[in-house]
């Protein structure tokens, strides 16, 4: 079973939100020896979140009692774990408790006027991202969408752009107006700390992540639909038939171009992660079929769409990873890939530098590292709706790094 599914079910369990079906599924997963290491890591985080009074007067023969106390504090019904797993949990808790008691009584250097690593500099809490975007129209006019009222925003050659009450941006027009507006190009830019849902003129839904942008025509004409992406976006491409010419009856191709690749589809659901500050560009297919073409590079920062180096077709559940003009295709955990769209951070043994890049984009903060971060990895999932302070405190529970927050700058230090 995929790691993120176990993480999700465990968190539902801890938060007392599990359905009966989820409880049964979690019970099955926890009975699989292959999931022991993941379970112990998750249990570690739960243990460290306990109040210090739970650690007093602890002896080895009380380990299982403490384990039950921790779990029952959150959970309506405890799964019937196998004996080996119960024993592993009890042993872990005994050892962890001893370490926790030692750490609780060990004197720690504290800077004057501070209470924790996260709060070494007093600052107002930083809130999570929200629906934010700037729309640049064909005439160069910019519209701040988070400030704009719902209703019609613009009319470009008869193509009406409207903002719905839920913030979604949609385009509408007749065949005549679309033909007149075929050369009108719009760009939607999502700042750090933002996300946005856009519906293109053909009915394609696009969900854009923080620090991303998309350029597209206000109306699709001809024998293809082409858009240009920087950053990350999830696409639900509408199936459109070609209505004239020799290819009548065939589907109209939808093409996404990034600085590193070109992705061609007909009607499908897929996610592209192609940030400039990431070494890899990742295309993940959820439904349908896509074809990936790595673009040849011509000098620094230049590309050509006419000379693809590599072509690769994906099937659902696969991810194409493009790095240095080579493409590798692997099966992938779809829940982990789509976590950002579903309101979660999912870290699957992810290095702290990658973790902080995601946090930097979503909370619009600057991150500085002190010391070597190699080997500092994290496993767990966190809600993207929590404040930055809440998230950093949870990460600090793993006792691998310290955070110092000053304004919108975070300094990460290895413990």
HUHUNOR-V14069 format. One record per residue. N is the residue number from 0. RES is the residue in one letter. PSI is psi in radians with two decimals (999 if undefined). Layout:
N|RES|PSI + N|RES|PSI
//
This chain:
0|X|2.56 + 1|X|2.49 + 2|X|-0.79 + 3|X|-0.46 + 4|X|-0.74 + 5|X|-0.75 + 6|X|-0.78 + 7|X|-0.83 + 8|X|-0.69 + 9|X|-0.77 + 10|X|-0.68 + 11|X|-0.73 + 12|X|-0.84 + 13|X|-0.66 + 14|X|0.06 + 15|X|0.68 + 16|X|0.06 + 17|X|2.41 + 18|X|2.98 + 19|X|-0.69 + 20|X|-0.69 + 21|X|-0.62 + 22|X|-0.73 + 23|X|-0.70 + 24|X|-0.72 + 25|X|-0.67 + 26|X|-0.74 + 27|X|-0.77 + 28|X|-0.70 + 29|X|-0.21 + 30|X|-0.04 + 31|X|2.06 + 32|X|-0.47 + 33|X|-0.32 + 34|X|0.12 + 35|X|-0.82 + 36|X|-0.69 + 37|X|-0.77 + 38|X|-0.76 + 39|X|-0.69 + 40|X|-0.72 + 41|X|-0.72 + 42|X|-0.61 + 43|X|-0.84 + 44|X|-0.69 + 45|X|-0.74 + 46|X|-0.83 + 47|X|-0.29 + 48|X|-0.08 + 49|X|2.60 + 50|X|2.66 + 51|X|-0.44 + 52|X|-0.38 + 53|X|-0.28 + 54|X|-0.11 + 55|X|2.59 + 56|X|0.70 + 57|X|2.26 + 58|X|2.96 + 59|X|-0.68 + 60|X|-0.12 + 61|X|0.02 + 62|X|-0.79 + 63|X|-0.58 + 64|X|-0.76 + 65|X|-0.71 + 66|X|-0.82 + 67|X|-0.64 + 68|X|-0.77 + 69|X|-0.88 + 70|X|-0.82 + 71|X|-0.33 + 72|X|-0.48 + 73|X|-0.50 + 74|X|2.42 + 75|X|-0.65 + 76|X|2.23 + 77|X|2.29 + 78|X|2.71 + 79|X|1.55 + 80|X|2.64 + 81|X|2.72 + 82|X|-0.70 + 83|X|-0.61 + 84|X|-0.68 + 85|X|-0.73 + 86|X|-0.74 + 87|X|-0.72 + 88|X|-0.73 + 89|X|-0.78 + 90|X|-0.77 + 91|X|-0.77 + 92|X|-0.67 + 93|X|-0.83 + 94|X|-0.75 + 95|X|-0.65 + 96|X|-0.77 + 97|X|-0.76 + 98|X|-0.70 + 99|X|-0.69 + 100|X|-0.73 + 101|X|-0.78 + 102|X|-0.59 + 103|X|-0.54 + 104|X|-0.13 + 105|X|2.25 + 106|X|2.37 + 107|X|2.42 + 108|X|2.25 + 109|X|2.30 + 110|X|2.55 + 111|X|2.29 + 112|X|0.21 + 113|X|2.76 + 114|X|-0.42 + 115|X|2.89 + 116|X|-0.66 + 117|X|-0.52 + 118|X|0.58 + 119|X|-0.46 + 120|X|2.11 + 121|X|2.22 + 122|X|2.69 + 123|X|2.52 + 124|X|2.49 + 125|X|2.17 + 126|X|2.79 + 127|X|2.99 + 128|X|3.00 + 129|X|-3.04 + 130|X|1.84 + 131|X|2.41 + 132|X|2.69 + 133|X|2.13 + 134|X|2.14 + 135|X|2.07 + 136|X|2.98 + 137|X|-0.49 + 138|X|0.07 + 139|X|-0.13 + 140|X|2.43 + 141|X|2.43 + 142|X|2.14 + 143|X|1.86 + 144|X|-0.55 + 145|X|-0.34 + 146|X|-0.38 + 147|X|2.47 + 148|X|2.75 + 149|X|2.62 + 150|X|-2.89 + 151|X|2.29 + 152|X|-0.70 + 153|X|2.75 + 154|X|1.90 + 155|X|1.84 + 156|X|0.61 + 157|X|-0.16 + 158|X|2.05 + 159|X|2.26 + 160|X|2.17 + 161|X|2.64 + 162|X|2.19 + 163|X|2.94 + 164|X|-0.52 + 165|X|0.07 + 166|X|-0.21 + 167|X|2.47 + 168|X|2.27 + 169|X|2.69 + 170|X|2.45 + 171|X|2.48 + 172|X|2.88 + 173|X|3.01 + 174|X|-0.66 + 175|X|-0.80 + 176|X|-0.58 + 177|X|-0.68 + 178|X|-0.66 + 179|X|-0.49 + 180|X|0.25 + 181|X|-0.43 + 182|X|0.11 + 183|X|2.10 + 184|X|2.29 + 185|X|2.71 + 186|X|2.24 + 187|X|2.19 + 188|X|2.23 + 189|X|2.07 + 190|X|3.00 + 191|X|2.48 + 192|X|0.33 + 193|X|2.97 + 194|X|2.84 + 195|X|2.64 + 196|X|2.15 + 197|X|2.41 + 198|X|2.04 + 199|X|2.95 + 200|X|-0.45 + 201|X|0.00 + 202|X|0.00 + 203|X|2.31 + 204|X|2.34 + 205|X|2.25 + 206|X|2.06 + 207|X|2.34 + 208|X|3.06 + 209|X|2.66 + 210|X|0.79 + 211|X|2.81 + 212|X|2.67 + 213|X|2.27 + 214|X|2.42 + 215|X|2.69 + 216|X|2.67 + 217|X|-0.21 + 218|X|2.38 + 219|X|2.18 + 220|X|2.93 + 221|X|-2.72 + 222|X|0.32 + 223|X|2.79 + 224|X|2.06 + 225|X|2.33 + 226|X|2.83 + 227|X|2.19 + 228|X|2.43 + 229|X|2.24 + 230|X|-2.36 + 231|X|2.44 + 232|X|2.61 + 233|X|2.26 + 234|X|2.34 + 235|X|1.62 + 236|X|2.25 + 237|X|2.49 + 238|X|2.06 + 239|X|2.32 + 240|X|2.50 + 241|X|2.16 + 242|X|-0.08 + 243|X|2.95 + 244|X|-3.04 + 245|X|-0.40 + 246|X|0.50 + 247|X|2.33 + 248|X|-0.31 + 249|X|2.77 + 250|X|2.58 + 251|X|2.08 + 252|X|2.51 + 253|X|2.19 + 254|X|2.25 + 255|X|2.20 + 256|X|2.22 + 257|X|-3.08 + 258|X|-0.21 + 259|X|-0.35 + 260|X|2.98 + 261|X|2.25 + 262|X|2.16 + 263|X|2.29 + 264|X|3.00 + 265|X|-0.82 + 266|X|1.86 + 267|X|3.04 + 268|X|2.20 + 269|X|2.83 + 270|X|2.38 + 271|X|2.22 + 272|X|1.86 + 273|X|1.04 + 274|X|2.57 + 275|X|-0.53 + 276|X|0.17 + 277|X|2.41 + 278|X|-0.45 + 279|X|2.61 + 280|X|2.25 + 281|X|2.24 + 282|X|2.16 + 283|X|2.28 + 284|X|2.22 + 285|X|-0.60 + 286|X|2.46 + 287|X|-2.41 + 288|X|2.49 + 289|X|2.72 + 290|X|2.19 + 291|X|2.37 + 292|X|2.05 + 293|X|2.34 + 294|X|2.43 + 295|X|2.45 + 296|X|2.40 + 297|X|1.47 + 298|X|3.08 + 299|X|2.11 + 300|X|0.13 + 301|X|2.67 + 302|X|2.91 + 303|X|2.39 + 304|X|-0.09 + 305|X|-0.13 + 306|X|1.18 + 307|X|2.35 + 308|X|-0.67 + 309|X|2.43 + 310|X|2.41 + 311|X|2.34 + 312|X|2.37 + 313|X|2.72 + 314|X|2.80 + 315|X|2.40 + 316|X|0.00 + 317|X|2.71 + 318|X|2.30 + 319|X|2.14 + 320|X|2.04 + 321|X|2.15 + 322|X|2.20 + 323|X|0.78 + 324|X|0.36 + 325|X|2.54 + 326|X|2.22 + 327|X|2.36 + 328|X|2.25 + 329|X|2.68 + 330|X|2.64 + 331|X|2.72 + 332|X|1.85 + 333|X|-0.59 + 334|X|-0.66 + 335|X|-0.75 + 336|X|-0.72 + 337|X|0.15 + 338|X|-0.75 + 339|X|-0.72 + 340|X|-0.50 + 341|X|0.23 + 342|X|0.48 + 343|X|2.67 + 344|X|2.19 + 345|X|2.02 + 346|X|1.95 + 347|X|1.48 + 348|X|0.80 + 349|X|2.39 + 350|X|2.61 + 351|X|-0.55 + 352|X|-0.70 + 353|X|-0.69 + 354|X|-0.78 + 355|X|-0.45 + 356|X|-0.71 + 357|X|-0.75 + 358|X|-0.70 + 359|X|-0.74 + 360|X|-0.74 + 361|X|-0.61 + 362|X|0.01 + 363|X|1.04 + 364|X|2.78 + 365|X|2.45 + 366|X|2.31 + 367|X|2.38 + 368|X|2.40 + 369|X|2.03 + 370|X|3.04 + 371|X|2.15 + 372|X|0.11 + 373|X|2.35 + 374|X|-0.01 + 375|X|1.67 + 376|X|2.77 + 377|X|2.56 + 378|X|2.16 + 379|X|2.98 + 380|X|2.56 + 381|X|2.58 + 382|X|2.37 + 383|X|-0.08 + 384|X|-0.12 + 385|X|2.77 + 386|X|2.82 + 387|X|-0.72 + 388|X|-0.78 + 389|X|-0.77 + 390|X|-0.80 + 391|X|-0.66 + 392|X|-0.71 + 393|X|-0.71 + 394|X|-0.64 + 395|X|-0.40 + 396|X|-0.40 + 397|X|-0.16 + 398|X|0.75 + 399|X|-0.55 + 400|X|2.79 + 401|X|2.59 + 402|X|2.41 + 403|X|2.10 + 404|X|2.21 + 405|X|1.83 + 406|X|-2.13 + 407|X|0.46 + 408|X|2.29 + 409|X|2.20 + 410|X|2.19 + 411|X|2.17 + 412|X|2.44 + 413|X|2.40 + 414|X|999
//
